[in-house]
Amino acid sequence: MSATATASLPDARGHFGPYGGCYVPETLMHPLQELRDEYQRARADAAFQSELDYYLSEFCGRPTPLYFAERLTRQLGGAKIYLKREDLLHTGAHKINNCMGQILLARRMGKTRIIAETGAGQHGVATATVAAMFGMKCVIYMGAVDCERQRLNVYRMKMLGADVVPVKAGQQTLKEAVNEAMRDWVTNVRSTHYILGTAYGAHPYPEMVRNFQRVIGDEARRQMLEKENRLPDLLIACVGGGSNAIGLFYPFLQDATVKMIGVEAGGEGIQPNKHAARFQGGSLGVLQGTRSFLLQDESGQIQLTHSVSAGLDYAAVGPEHAWLHDQGRVHYTYATDSEALEAFMKLAQLEGIIPALESAHAVAECLKRAPVLGQEALIIVNLSGRGDKDVAQVADKVGLRMPS
Ligand SMILES: *Cc1c(COP(=O)(O)O)cnc(C)c1O
């Protein structure tokens, strides 16, 4: 399979090789078809793209800088490190890129009500933000355990006028929240659009979310050419469902000299129930609308996952990543909780940037790679979000005390 063919996927039915597709109850087939049709029309409509560009720049704060991390580069003594600063976007992460695209689409379809699922709450906050901005009703499903762990984001969503529904089934985290959102959608399809938060789920979500996030890679490519007059050698991004990673990688897929690494959550190490690294011990299966790599036991039960970072803590990975993994186009590895925490503190103290714990997984991989690459090598690390939401948790983990 050539790089060009890889970049032209998915096919018309949403398949990336054996992955992807559309595995939903019959009642959702029609709304998904409606969404696919409207998305295809919007994509071809210059007015839609220019309206999206307007809000991405005026409201969200694009373009984000491609920042040369001078002190980190000097300390590691190898490759030149650039940070793609998605952490500087409104609401603090890349999620708003996709939310803005989807709410404009929902408006085109005449929808008046928005629903979403959220784990750490970042996608919920971004969704509540765009819903407030366009005057739409908004309901966010969130696992009851996550509500408790991420109170700050629950308050933010409520202040933005959203209803937050705690989901008490099962593990009471993200997977259960997705189930509830799908149930709501089946019941309220006429009025409601479901803003799915990552490059996952039934066709067309993985492709649509990727295309709304590719602005990260398109900008980074242009910025690198301006600054260094050539393409980067290595891209590094963390992978939860996979949206910030595919957003950075996609525009470079056809450039054979650009290597790419996706970093999953290694949690407490690669043992059952202790991590969320789907490419370490995952296998082919169907979960929540799509076929991909999942962490499951022999009878197909979804395994428990663990990560210090809620945004990476999910049992399945987006289907395009499964495909890129099989093609060998992207290399997938993991960072453990303790490696991510160390990278978090290092970036804060060397560069004055407090990253999201998710993004700290990508930084951790950079700490391993940069020293063994020559000084002429160029790395881009996707800083998918800022760490404000993680401050209390990290303070507790690293044992910070109040000054007395
Ligand atoms: C949600 C989130 C992620 C993980 O989601 P992807 O779809 O894999 O990008 C990563 N970083 C941050 C800051 C997030 O909020």
The ligand as a Tripos MOL2 file, in Angstrom:
@<TRIPOS>MOLECULE
LIG
   15    15     1     0     0
SMALL
NO_CHARGES

@<TRIPOS>ATOM
      1 C1         -8.8820   14.5260   25.0730 C.3       1 LIG1
      2 C2         -7.4480   14.8270   25.0910 C.ar      1 LIG1
      3 C3         -6.4890   13.9530   24.5160 C.ar      1 LIG1
      4 C4         -6.8380   12.6060   23.9740 C.3       1 LIG1
      5 O1         -7.7070   12.5990   22.8880 O.3       1 LIG1
      6 P1         -7.2230   12.3790   21.3930 P.3       1 LIG1
      7 O2         -8.5030   12.2710   20.6500 O.co2     1 LIG1
      8 O3         -6.4180   11.1200   21.3590 O.co2     1 LIG1
      9 O4         -6.4300   13.5520   20.9980 O.co2     1 LIG1
     10 C5         -5.1750   14.3570   24.4900 C.ar      1 LIG1
     11 N1         -4.7820   15.5390   25.0200 N.ar      1 LIG1
     12 C6         -5.6630   16.3800   25.5900 C.ar      1 LIG1
     13 C7         -5.1610   17.6600   26.1620 C.3       1 LIG1
     14 C8         -7.0180   16.0660   25.6520 C.ar      1 LIG1
     15 O5         -7.8810   16.9200   26.2250 O.3       1 LIG1
@<TRIPOS>BOND
     1     1     2 1
     2     2     3 ar
     3     2    14 ar
     4     3     4 1
     5     3    10 ar
     6     4     5 1
     7     5     6 1
     8     6     7 2
     9     6     8 1
    10     6     9 1
    11    10    11 ar
    12    11    12 ar
    13    12    13 1
    14    12    14 ar
    15    14    15 1
@<TRIPOS>SUBSTRUCTURE
     1 LIG1         1 GROUP 0 **** ****
